Amino acid sequence: MIDLIKETTDEPTASGIAMAVGSLVSSGFIQPGQQLPTIRSLASHLGVSPNTVSEAWRILRAHAVITTDRRRGTTIRSTKGNLDGRYWRVPVTSGVFEIDLSTGTPDASLLPDLGAALKRIHLNLPVSSYLDAPVVPELEAELRRRWPFEPEAVTIVDGAQDGLDRIVSSLIHVGDAVLIEDPSFPPLIDMLELAGARLIPIPVDEDGLDPDRVRSHLSKNPVALFIQPRAHNPTGACLSRERSTALAEILEGRPITVIEDDHSGSVSGATVVSIGTHIPDQVIRLRSFSKSHGPDLRIAAMAGAAAPISTIVSRRRLGPAWTSRLIQHLLLSMLTDPESEARVAGAEAEYTRRRESLSRALGSHGIVPAAGMGLNLWIPVTDDQAAVWALAAHGIGVAPGEPFTIKRPDVSHIRVTSGILDHDFERIADLIASAAGPQRHGAI
């Protein structure tokens, strides 16, 4: 086993050794219950200090890949573990702040009228059976009409976050290499770390992922690429058509699934761009309706490549099986109602106005947020925790940038939800500028 680990280790660092062992477990070369070599013996063969191997074991133990006891030594576990996670380090507690710009949620006053939609459907809503199709046929037809490419399969899940969880649970295994944007959505990072994935962070600029950086990591055989094609959370970046084409050319024909998380949907303020227009059989696109039509709907569409979606649907049959058809009919009612559609379009324009207004106000203080669209601003600061506390002292809630990042960045950031701020831009910008410190350029 020592020789196997040595041959698989690309870098003789703690993370490199941990990734090598995780990859061997994922590929089946090392089986659950097998005993690992002692720290000293492995360190000697790898030419590293015992502390380096000890740290690698700590990483693997945190991901529940290995377990240690006095009698058996260190062995491979058969179950995945648990982490405290990044998500709960983002302040989202309701009622704490006078103005809470930390949540990333939509403005309730801009949502379509759910009551009117319910009145339109209650008289002719069919009674469902357990044996009915999981997706209302009329809704599937409407979604296919709106999709940026012809999907092989369509299903409905309980929001984008539920969709991401089902994708990770069904497709990602311990030791799998996964390409992911950095910074990224904290719950997604948590999900992948809980699954024991080897995260390969790819920097994001205003046009999305750099294709050359993606290409440089293909030798690590990643099984998935997670990307937010528009209104990236937290930066607001939007994938350009040129980047989309370049990424498709790099990934075409490879055993990798691209997961596009279109979480802002119709209120992103950006045009629809999808890698699926080029390689539809390798792409799963998630389209959430929470920010555009209401968080309490808890509904998102998942469409694209048939094989992975079929795996997800089959696994879901063992649990809830389908998303409430009542909610599906409610969404269909709003998607086909001109007044609701006009309301969503108005919300998109208003969110863009608010983002640009706060960005301009910050610019007057020499602060340049990351360029982008959507409900959030990614603002450079000297120290994110210090900025969070300074703003909290004035009754302003913002999210620290650290939970969104995988690799420690050169510049700290805070995420500010501009989407729920409809006035007082200058005062808020002044407070942010005071909290930000001297770090004022907009690098992601």
C-alpha positions as CSV (number, residue, x, y, z in Angstrom):
1,M,0.0,0.0,0.0
2,I,2.9,2.4,0.7
3,D,4.1,2.1,-2.9
4,L,0.5,2.6,-4.2
5,I,0.2,5.8,-2.1
6,K,3.6,7.0,-3.2
7,E,2.8,6.5,-6.9
8,T,-0.5,8.3,-6.6
9,T,0.8,11.3,-4.6
10,D,1.4,14.2,-7.0
11,E,2.7,16.6,-4.3
12,P,4.4,15.5,-1.1
13,T,2.3,17.8,1.0
14,A,-0.4,17.1,3.6
15,S,-3.2,17.9,1.1
16,G,-1.5,16.1,-1.7
17,I,-1.2,12.9,0.4
18,A,-4.8,13.2,1.6
19,M,-6.0,13.6,-2.0
20,A,-4.0,10.6,-3.1
21,V,-5.5,8.4,-0.4
22,G,-9.0,9.7,-1.1
23,S,-8.6,9.0,-4.8
24,L,-7.4,5.5,-4.2
25,V,-10.5,4.9,-2.0
26,S,-12.8,6.4,-4.6
27,S,-11.3,4.2,-7.4
28,G,-11.5,1.1,-5.2
29,F,-7.8,0.4,-5.0
30,I,-8.1,0.8,-1.2
31,Q,-11.1,-0.8,0.4
32,P,-13.1,0.1,3.5
33,G,-11.6,-1.7,6.5
34,Q,-8.1,-1.8,5.1
35,Q,-5.3,-0.7,7.4
36,L,-3.1,2.2,6.4
37,P,0.6,2.3,7.0
38,T,2.0,3.9,10.1
39,I,2.7,7.6,10.0
40,R,6.5,7.1,10.4
41,S,6.8,4.4,7.7
42,L,4.8,6.4,5.1
43,A,6.7,9.6,5.9
44,S,10.0,7.7,5.5
45,H,9.0,6.4,2.0
46,L,7.6,9.7,0.9
47,G,10.6,11.7,2.1
48,V,8.5,14.0,4.3
49,S,8.3,14.7,8.0
50,P,5.9,12.6,10.2
51,N,4.1,15.9,10.9
52,T,3.1,16.1,7.2
53,V,1.6,12.7,7.1
54,S,-0.1,13.4,10.5
55,E,-1.7,16.5,9.0
56,A,-2.8,14.4,5.9
57,W,-4.5,11.9,8.3
58,R,-6.2,14.8,10.1
59,I,-7.7,16.0,6.8
60,L,-8.9,12.5,5.9
61,R,-10.3,12.1,9.4
62,A,-12.2,15.4,9.1
63,H,-13.8,14.1,5.9
64,A,-14.5,10.7,7.6
65,V,-12.4,8.8,5.1
66,I,-10.3,7.2,7.9
67,T,-10.7,6.3,11.5
68,T,-8.1,5.5,14.2
69,D,-8.2,3.3,17.3
70,R,-5.5,1.8,19.5
71,R,-6.1,-1.8,18.5
72,R,-6.5,-1.6,14.7
73,G,-4.5,1.5,14.0
74,T,-5.7,3.7,11.1
75,T,-8.2,2.2,8.7
76,I,-10.4,3.3,5.9
77,R,-14.0,4.0,6.9
78,S,-17.1,2.8,5.0
79,T,-19.2,5.9,5.8
80,K,-19.0,9.6,5.2
81,G,-18.6,12.0,8.0
82,N,-19.9,15.3,9.3
83,L,-18.6,18.9,9.3
84,D,-19.7,22.0,11.1
85,G,-19.7,23.7,7.7
86,R,-19.2,27.2,6.3
87,Y,-22.9,28.0,5.7
88,W,-23.7,28.9,9.3
89,R,-20.8,31.4,9.5
90,V,-22.8,33.6,7.1
91,P,-25.0,35.8,9.4
92,V,-28.6,35.3,8.4
93,T,-30.5,35.5,11.7
94,S,-33.7,37.4,11.3
95,G,-34.4,40.5,13.3
96,V,-30.8,41.2,14.6
97,F,-30.0,44.2,12.4
98,E,-31.8,47.4,11.6
99,I,-30.9,46.8,7.9
100,D,-29.9,43.3,7.1
101,L,-27.8,43.1,3.9
102,S,-26.3,39.7,4.7
103,T,-29.0,37.3,3.5
104,G,-28.9,37.2,-0.3
105,T,-32.7,36.9,-0.3
106,P,-35.1,38.8,-2.6
107,D,-37.3,41.8,-1.7
108,A,-40.7,40.4,-0.8
109,S,-42.4,43.6,-2.2
110,L,-41.1,42.8,-5.7
111,L,-42.5,39.3,-5.9
112,P,-45.5,38.3,-8.0
113,D,-48.9,38.0,-6.2
114,L,-49.2,34.4,-5.0
115,G,-52.8,35.0,-3.9
116,A,-53.9,35.8,-7.4
117,A,-52.1,32.8,-8.8
118,L,-53.8,30.5,-6.2
119,K,-57.2,31.8,-7.2
120,R,-56.5,31.0,-10.8
121,I,-55.7,27.4,-10.2
122,H,-58.0,26.2,-7.3
123,L,-61.1,25.6,-9.3
124,N,-59.7,23.2,-11.9
125,L,-56.7,21.6,-10.1
126,P,-56.7,17.8,-10.7
127,V,-56.5,15.4,-7.8
128,S,-53.0,13.8,-7.9
129,S,-52.2,10.1,-7.5
130,Y,-49.0,8.6,-6.2
131,L,-48.6,7.0,-9.6
132,D,-48.8,10.3,-11.5
133,A,-45.7,11.6,-13.3
134,P,-43.4,13.5,-11.0
135,V,-43.5,16.6,-13.3
136,V,-46.8,18.3,-14.3
137,P,-46.7,17.8,-18.1
138,E,-47.8,21.4,-18.9
139,L,-45.1,22.8,-16.7
140,E,-42.5,20.6,-18.3
141,A,-43.6,21.8,-21.7
142,E,-43.3,25.5,-20.5
143,L,-39.8,24.8,-19.1
144,R,-38.6,23.2,-22.2
145,R,-39.8,26.2,-24.2
146,R,-37.7,28.5,-21.9
147,W,-34.6,26.3,-21.6
148,P,-31.4,27.6,-23.3
149,F,-30.8,24.2,-24.9
150,E,-32.9,21.1,-25.7
151,P,-32.7,19.0,-22.5
152,E,-32.7,15.2,-22.6
153,A,-34.6,15.0,-19.3
154,V,-36.5,17.4,-17.0
155,T,-37.4,17.1,-13.4
156,I,-38.5,19.3,-10.5
157,V,-36.8,19.7,-7.2
158,D,-37.4,21.7,-4.0
159,G,-35.3,24.7,-4.9
160,A,-31.7,25.0,-6.3
161,Q,-30.1,24.1,-3.0
162,D,-32.1,20.8,-2.8
163,G,-31.1,20.2,-6.4
164,L,-27.4,20.7,-5.6
165,D,-27.7,18.4,-2.6
166,R,-29.3,15.7,-4.8
167,I,-26.6,16.0,-7.5
168,V,-23.8,15.8,-5.0
169,S,-25.3,12.9,-3.1
170,S,-26.0,10.9,-6.3
171,L,-22.9,11.7,-8.4
172,I,-20.0,12.6,-6.1
173,H,-18.0,10.0,-4.1
174,V,-15.1,10.1,-1.7
175,G,-11.9,11.1,-3.4
176,D,-13.6,12.4,-6.6
177,A,-11.9,15.5,-8.0
178,V,-14.4,18.3,-8.6
179,L,-13.8,21.7,-10.3
180,I,-15.5,24.6,-8.5
181,E,-15.5,28.3,-8.7
182,D,-13.6,30.2,-6.0
183,P,-15.2,32.0,-4.4
184,S,-18.4,30.0,-4.4
185,F,-21.7,29.3,-2.6
186,P,-20.9,28.2,1.0
187,P,-23.6,25.4,1.2
188,L,-22.2,23.9,-2.0
189,I,-18.7,23.8,-0.6
190,D,-20.1,22.2,2.5
191,M,-22.0,19.5,0.5
192,L,-18.9,18.6,-1.5
193,E,-16.6,18.5,1.5
194,L,-19.1,16.3,3.3
195,A,-19.1,14.0,0.3
196,G,-15.3,13.7,0.6
197,A,-14.7,15.4,-2.8
198,R,-11.2,16.7,-3.7
199,L,-12.1,20.4,-4.4
200,I,-10.1,22.0,-7.2
201,P,-10.8,25.8,-6.9
202,I,-10.8,27.8,-10.1
203,P,-10.7,31.6,-9.8
204,V,-13.6,33.7,-11.2
205,D,-13.3,37.0,-13.0
206,E,-16.2,39.2,-14.4
207,D,-16.5,36.8,-17.4
208,G,-16.6,33.6,-15.3
209,L,-14.1,30.8,-15.2
210,D,-10.8,31.0,-17.0
211,P,-10.8,28.1,-19.6
212,D,-7.0,27.8,-19.4
213,R,-7.2,27.2,-15.6
214,V,-9.8,24.6,-16.2
215,R,-7.7,22.9,-18.9
216,S,-4.7,22.8,-16.6
217,H,-6.5,20.6,-14.0
218,L,-8.0,18.1,-16.4
219,S,-5.1,15.7,-15.7
220,K,-6.6,15.3,-12.3
221,N,-9.6,13.6,-13.9
222,P,-12.4,15.7,-12.4
223,V,-15.8,14.1,-12.5
224,A,-17.8,17.4,-12.3
225,L,-17.6,21.1,-12.8
226,F,-19.9,23.3,-10.7
227,I,-20.6,26.8,-12.2
228,Q,-22.9,29.7,-11.6
229,P,-23.5,31.0,-15.2
230,R,-25.1,34.4,-14.2
231,A,-25.3,36.6,-11.1
232,H,-22.6,34.5,-9.5
233,N,-23.0,34.4,-5.7
234,P,-21.1,36.2,-4.2
235,T,-19.4,38.2,-6.9
236,G,-22.2,38.8,-9.5
237,A,-20.0,37.6,-12.3
238,C,-21.7,36.4,-15.5
239,L,-20.3,33.7,-17.9
240,S,-19.7,35.3,-21.3
241,R,-20.6,33.5,-24.5
242,E,-16.9,33.4,-25.5
243,R,-16.0,31.6,-22.2
244,S,-18.9,29.3,-22.6
245,T,-17.8,28.2,-26.0
246,A,-14.2,27.8,-24.9
247,L,-15.2,25.7,-21.9
248,A,-17.4,23.5,-24.0
249,E,-14.5,22.9,-26.5
250,I,-12.2,21.9,-23.6
251,L,-14.8,19.6,-21.9
252,E,-16.5,18.0,-24.9
253,G,-16.3,14.2,-24.8
254,R,-14.7,14.0,-21.4
255,P,-16.2,12.0,-18.6
256,I,-17.2,15.1,-16.7
257,T,-20.7,16.5,-15.8
258,V,-21.2,20.3,-15.8
259,I,-23.6,21.6,-13.2
260,E,-25.0,25.1,-14.0
261,D,-26.6,26.7,-10.9
262,D,-28.9,29.4,-12.3
263,H,-30.0,30.4,-8.9
264,S,-31.2,33.9,-9.6
265,G,-33.1,33.0,-12.8
266,S,-35.3,35.7,-14.2
267,V,-34.2,38.4,-11.9
268,S,-30.4,38.0,-12.5
269,G,-30.3,41.0,-14.9
270,A,-28.2,39.0,-17.3
271,T,-28.8,37.2,-20.5
272,V,-28.9,33.4,-20.5
273,V,-25.6,31.7,-21.4
274,S,-25.2,28.0,-21.1
275,I,-22.4,25.5,-21.9
276,G,-25.3,23.2,-22.6
277,T,-25.9,24.9,-26.0
278,H,-22.7,23.2,-27.1
279,I,-22.6,19.9,-25.1
280,P,-26.1,19.2,-23.9
281,D,-25.4,15.6,-23.0
282,Q,-22.8,16.7,-20.4
283,V,-24.7,19.5,-18.7
284,I,-27.3,19.6,-15.9
285,R,-28.8,23.1,-15.5
286,L,-30.7,24.1,-12.3
287,R,-33.1,27.0,-12.7
288,S,-34.5,28.3,-9.4
289,F,-37.7,30.3,-9.1
290,S,-37.2,31.3,-5.5
291,K,-35.7,34.8,-6.1
292,S,-38.0,35.6,-8.9
293,H,-41.4,34.1,-7.8
294,G,-41.0,33.5,-4.0
295,P,-38.7,31.7,-1.6
296,D,-41.6,29.8,0.0
297,L,-42.3,28.1,-3.3
298,R,-39.1,26.1,-2.8
299,I,-39.1,25.0,-6.4
300,A,-36.5,24.7,-9.1
301,A,-36.2,22.9,-12.5
302,M,-33.4,20.5,-13.2
303,A,-32.9,19.7,-16.9
304,G,-30.2,18.5,-19.2
305,A,-28.2,15.2,-19.5
306,A,-30.5,12.2,-19.2
307,A,-28.2,9.7,-17.4
308,P,-27.3,11.7,-14.3
309,I,-30.8,13.1,-14.0
310,S,-32.2,9.6,-14.2
311,T,-29.9,8.5,-11.3
312,I,-31.2,11.4,-9.2
313,V,-34.9,10.8,-10.0
314,S,-34.5,7.0,-9.2
315,R,-32.8,7.8,-5.9
316,R,-35.5,10.4,-5.0
317,R,-38.2,7.8,-5.4
318,L,-36.9,6.3,-2.2
319,G,-37.8,9.6,-0.4
320,P,-40.3,12.3,-1.3
321,A,-40.5,11.1,-4.9
322,W,-41.8,14.4,-6.3
323,T,-42.2,18.1,-5.6
324,S,-45.7,19.1,-4.6
325,R,-47.8,19.2,-7.8
326,L,-49.9,22.0,-6.2
327,I,-46.7,24.1,-6.1
328,Q,-45.9,23.0,-9.7
329,H,-49.4,24.2,-10.8
330,L,-48.9,27.5,-8.9
331,L,-45.6,28.1,-10.7
332,L,-47.1,27.2,-14.1
333,S,-49.9,29.7,-13.4
334,M,-47.4,32.5,-12.8
335,L,-45.2,31.6,-15.7
336,T,-48.1,31.8,-18.1
337,D,-49.7,34.9,-16.6
338,P,-48.8,38.2,-18.3
339,E,-49.2,40.2,-15.1
340,S,-46.9,38.0,-13.1
341,E,-44.3,38.0,-15.9
342,A,-44.4,41.8,-16.0
343,R,-43.9,41.8,-12.3
344,V,-40.8,39.6,-12.6
345,A,-39.4,41.8,-15.4
346,G,-40.0,44.9,-13.2
347,A,-38.2,43.3,-10.3
348,E,-35.2,42.4,-12.5
349,A,-34.9,46.1,-13.6
350,E,-35.3,47.3,-10.0
351,Y,-32.6,44.9,-8.7
352,T,-30.3,46.2,-11.4
353,R,-31.0,49.8,-10.4
354,R,-30.3,49.1,-6.7
355,R,-27.1,47.3,-7.4
356,E,-25.8,50.0,-9.7
357,S,-26.9,52.8,-7.3
358,L,-25.0,51.3,-4.4
359,S,-22.0,50.6,-6.6
360,R,-21.9,54.2,-7.8
361,A,-22.2,55.4,-4.2
362,L,-19.3,53.2,-3.2
363,G,-17.3,54.4,-6.2
364,S,-17.5,58.0,-4.8
365,H,-15.5,56.7,-1.8
366,G,-12.9,55.0,-4.1
367,I,-14.4,51.5,-3.5
368,V,-14.8,49.4,-6.6
369,P,-16.9,46.2,-6.1
370,A,-16.5,43.3,-8.4
371,A,-18.3,43.8,-11.7
372,G,-21.4,41.8,-12.3
373,M,-25.2,41.5,-11.9
374,G,-27.7,40.2,-9.5
375,L,-28.7,40.8,-5.9
376,N,-25.3,41.0,-4.3
377,L,-22.1,43.1,-4.3
378,W,-18.6,41.6,-3.6
379,I,-16.8,44.4,-1.9
380,P,-13.0,44.5,-1.1
381,V,-12.1,45.3,2.5
382,T,-8.9,45.1,4.6
383,D,-10.4,42.6,7.0
384,D,-13.8,40.9,6.4
385,Q,-14.5,40.1,10.1
386,A,-13.5,43.6,11.2
387,A,-15.7,45.1,8.5
388,V,-18.7,42.9,9.6
389,W,-18.3,43.9,13.2
390,A,-17.9,47.6,12.4
391,L,-21.1,47.6,10.3
392,A,-23.0,45.6,12.9
393,A,-22.2,48.4,15.4
394,H,-24.3,50.7,13.1
395,G,-27.1,48.2,12.8
396,I,-26.0,47.0,9.3
397,G,-25.7,43.2,8.6
398,V,-23.3,42.0,5.9
399,A,-21.8,38.6,5.2
400,P,-18.0,38.0,5.7
401,G,-16.2,36.8,2.6
402,E,-14.2,34.0,4.2
403,P,-16.9,31.3,4.1
404,F,-17.3,31.8,0.4
405,T,-13.7,31.1,-0.4
406,I,-11.7,27.9,-0.7
407,K,-8.2,29.0,-1.3
408,R,-7.2,31.9,1.0
409,P,-7.5,35.1,-1.2
410,D,-5.0,37.9,-1.4
411,V,-7.9,40.4,-0.8
412,S,-10.6,40.1,1.8
413,H,-14.2,40.8,0.9
414,I,-17.7,41.2,2.3
415,R,-20.9,40.3,0.5
416,V,-23.6,42.9,0.6
417,T,-27.1,42.2,-0.6
418,S,-28.0,45.3,-2.6
419,G,-31.3,43.7,-3.7
420,I,-33.2,44.6,-0.5
421,L,-31.8,48.2,-0.3
422,D,-34.2,50.6,-2.0
423,H,-32.9,53.9,-0.7
424,D,-30.3,55.5,1.5
425,F,-27.5,54.3,-0.8
426,E,-25.1,57.2,0.1
427,R,-25.4,56.6,3.8
428,I,-24.9,52.9,3.5
429,A,-21.9,53.4,1.2
430,D,-20.4,55.9,3.7
431,L,-20.7,53.3,6.5
432,I,-19.2,50.5,4.3
433,A,-16.3,52.8,3.3
434,S,-15.6,53.5,6.9
435,A,-15.6,49.8,7.7
436,A,-13.7,48.7,4.6
437,G,-10.3,50.2,5.5
438,P,-7.7,51.1,2.8
439,Q,-8.3,48.0,0.6
440,R,-10.5,49.5,-2.2
441,H,-9.9,47.8,-5.5
442,G,-12.4,45.4,-7.0
443,A,-10.3,42.3,-7.7
444,I,-12.2,39.0,-7.2
